[in-house]
Amino acid sequence: MIAGASVIVGIILRFVLPSDKKKKNLTTDNTDDVAVAEEVPAAKLREVISEPFVWLLGVLNFTINAMMYGMLNWMPSYLIQSVGLSTIVQGHITATGGAAFLVGAIGGSYIVGKFFFGKEKTVIGIAGMLGALSLFAASMSTDTGLITVALSLGEFFCATTFVTLMSLPVKRFAAHKFGPSYAIVATGGILGGIVSPTLIGLLVDMASGAYFMVFIYFVILGALLFVLSRFIPKHKPVENEVN
């Protein structure tokens, strides 16, 4: 079903997104901007790999994706095996968490854009840490209601962290360097989604099926998000930016 939905979305994007020719025909009032954009050739990957800010965002994206994918992949198993919930109850909790993630992604991005523009690094650090602590709190209770609230808060804060982080490339990267710069950032997130579920599996095996170290791992990831976010530089005008 997911693969089928992806194919449908791909087909829609293919016909809905405007081509470069159409965009040029539509931009009759800003021909000067188009000319300037055409004069600057797209940067090569080797031109951006020396930019510390690009790699910082890549590592941050690795960290938040490691937390999110680890949570999404292993939380159902934890709820069934360690907490002893039925598959139906676990499904309800997971669905509630998914709704909280959606609220965090949409509502969180609106709130950040409206009230915290220019303070993204504070949002990333605090929301990331709160997400990790919420997940840890879920491991300290066997009450279904408390677990649902804690996991929902964890997903909400993780979503807020993710959308805030991924707004920075759009705000900070110069247009001619956006492609290769964003590729590095996105690769960090993909690696986080690959490494984390496997690492969590190893932690569970080492603990003979116990999940406590997994939640400690989430707290470590949250702490890394908080610390690394402190190194995000203040926003500068595009012409003064290094990337």
N, C-alpha and C positions, 0 to 999 in steps of 0.2 A: 504493500500500500504506500509506503514512504517513497519507494523507488518510482512508482507510478505518479505520485504527486510531484516528484522532482522533475519528471519528464514533462508534465503538463506546465509547470512553472517555467521550465526552459523554453518551451514552445511559445508561451505567452510573451516572455521577455524578448524572444527573437523578433517578434512582430510589433511589439509595443514600443520598445526603446528606439529612439530616433537615431538614424545613422549620421555620420559626420556631414554628409551632403545636405541632409534635411536641416540639420542644425545651422549650417552656413546660410541656407536659404531663409531661415527664420530670423537670423540675427541681422536684420537690415539697419537697426538703429545703433548697433555697437560694432561696426566694421573695424574700427581702430583696434578694439580689444582682440578681435579675431586675428587681425594682422600681426599684432604683437605676439599672440600665442603661437602663430605659425612660424615666427622668426626664431623661437627658442626650441631647439631640437630636444626630443625626449632623452632623458639621461639614461646611461647604461648602468647595469647593476654594479659594475666595478667603481662607478662614481659615487655610490652611496654607502658602500660597505664600510667605509671609514668613519661614518657619522655615528657618534656615540648615542645620540638620541634615538636613532632608528633601532639600534640593538637593545636599548633600554626598554622601548615599547615592545620589542619582540620577546624579551624575557618576562615582562609584565603580562603579556598575552599568554605566554606559556604557563605562567603561574595561575592565572584565573581560570584558564581552560583545564588545567590539571585538577583544580578543585571542582569545577562544574562537571567534567566528564567522569571524574572519580565518584562524585556523588550520584550522578545519574545512572552509572553502570552498576554500582555496588549497593546502593541504598535498598532496593527491593530485596536483595539477598539478606542484608542485615535485618530488615524488618521481619522477614519470614523465619530465618534460622536462629537469630540471637534473641529477638524480642518475642518470637513465637506467634506472630499475627497470621491470620489466614490470608490466602492470596487475594480474596475479595477486599478485606480491610486494607491490606497493603496497597491495592490498586486505588482505593479511595484516597489514601494519604498521598500517594504519588500524584494523583490527578489534582489534588488540592495544591500540592507544591508546584505543579506545572502552571496552575492558574496564577499563583503568587509570582512565579517567574515572568509570566506575561505582563502582569501589573508592573513589576519592577522594570521590565524592558521598556514599556511604553510610558508609564507614569514617571519612572525614575529619570528617563531621558528628558522628559518635559520639564520636570522640576529642576534638573541640573542646568538645562539651557535657559530657564527662566530666572533662576535665583542664584546659581553658582557658576555662571560663566566666568572663566579665568581662574576658577578655584578647583579645577578638575582633579588635580593631584591630591587635594584634601579629601574629595569625595571618594576617589579610588582607594586611598589608604584606609579611611575610616570604614567605608562600606565593605571593603574586602575583609577587614578584621572582624567586623560585626557578623559577616556571613560565616566565617570560620567558627566564631564563638557560638553562633546559633546552632551550627551543626554539632559542635561538641556538646552543647546543652541537650540536644536530642538523645545523645548516648547516655545521659545521666538519669533518664526516666524510662519507666515501662508503661506509663499511662498513655493511652492512645491519643487523648486530646492534647496533652503537653507535647508529645512527639510531633503531632501534626502542626501545632503552632510553631515549634522550634524549626522544623524542616521547612515550613513555608517561609519563615523569616530568613532562613539561610538561602533559599532560592531567590527571594526578593532582593536581598543585598548582593548576591552574586550577579544577578541580572543587571542591577544598577551599576555595579563595578564594571561589568563587561561593556555595556553600551557607552558608558562614560569614557572608558579607555579607548574604545574603537572610534570615538568621535575625534580624538586627538589627531590622527593622521589627516583627516579632512581639514582640520583647522590649522595644522602646523606645517604640513609638507607643501613645498612649492609645486606648482602644477606639473612642471617638466620632470620632477623627480618623484612624483606620486607613485607611479607604477612599480618601479623596483623597490622603493622604500616600503610600500604597503606589502609587497611580496614577502619581504623579510619579516615584517610584523605578523602577517598571516601564517607564515611557516612556523613561527614560535607557537602560535595557538594550536596548529595541527599537531606539532610534536607533543604538546601538553596533553592533547586528547589521546595520543598513542601511548605515551609513557605511563601516565597516571593509572589507568585501569590495570595494567600489567603489574605495576609496582604495588598497588593495593592488594592484588591477588597474592603476591609474594609475602606481604606483611601478614595477611590472614593465614597463609600456610605456616609461616614461622611462628605464629601465635596459636597454632592448633585450632584454628577456626574462630578465634576471638577477634573482635573488631576494635578494641580499645585503641590500639596503635594507629588504626586508620584515622580515627578522629584526632589523635595527636598530630598526625600527618597533615590534616586539614588546618589545624591551628598553626603549624609551622608555615604552611602556604600563606595563610592570612597575615602572619607576621612579616613574611617576605614581601607581600604586597604593600604593607604599611611602610616598611623601611625603604624599599626600592622606589615607591611613589614620591618620596621626599626628594629624589634626584631629578624629577621632571622639571625642566627649566621653565621660567616664566615665559608667557607668550610674547613674541616679538613681531613687528611688522614683517611681512613676507620678504621684502627686499633685504632685511637684515638677518634673516634666518640662514643657518648653515645648511638646512635641508628643506 
